[in-house]
Amino acid sequence: MSTRIYTKIGDTGSTSLIGGTKVPKSHLRIEAYGTIDELNAHIGLCCDLLTDKNSRFILLEIQDRLFTIGSSLACDPVKEPRMRLPDLKEADVELLEKEMDLMNESLPEMKSFILPGGHVTVSQLHIARCVARRAERCCVRLELESLEVEPVILKYLNRLSDYLFILGRYTGHLLQAAEIPWKPRVS
């Protein structure tokens, strides 16, 4: 028999962080790791839509790192040093930078802002990019409230949204989907 997913513990609007500290479900920390979870689901959809093998591989790596970030955010920072949790590393940020540089080599120069769209897969990558920015804002709020976020998490999320933007352009290029330039109305 499989384990039941429901516990009924959260029926009153509270939950426990890793380490046992109870917090309201509206706590900034819950909002942050919930947004990371949402981002991970969007990344999964992007991975399902992509046909480029390397891009799919990198997105799977990103999903793993997002679980790492989620576990860090779900932990009471006072109790985390005593726990064995996976760590995000500077090399994870460097991987995103390396992949962006490789994709950029085959892309035309961007001469204007571009609108999200042109192909369903490109649009979904832009949605994931926007959720990555929201996750970053949630983590910045945590840090501003002195609720401790590892600096490498902020750096990774910042780089991840850039990566998703470039991946959207690169995917559009592979699919031969025209980029839609933003033409501001000036009248």
Secondary structure, 3 states (H helix, E strand, C coil): CCCCCCCCHHHHCEEECECCCEEECCCHHHHHHHHHHHHHHHHHHHHHHCCCHHHHHHHHHHHHHHHHHHHHHCECCCCHHHCCCCCCCHHHHHHHHHHHHHHHCCCCCCCCCEECCCCHHHHHHHHHHHHHHHHHHHHHHHHHCCCCCCHHHHHHHHHHHHHHHHHHHHHHHHCCCCCEECCCCCC
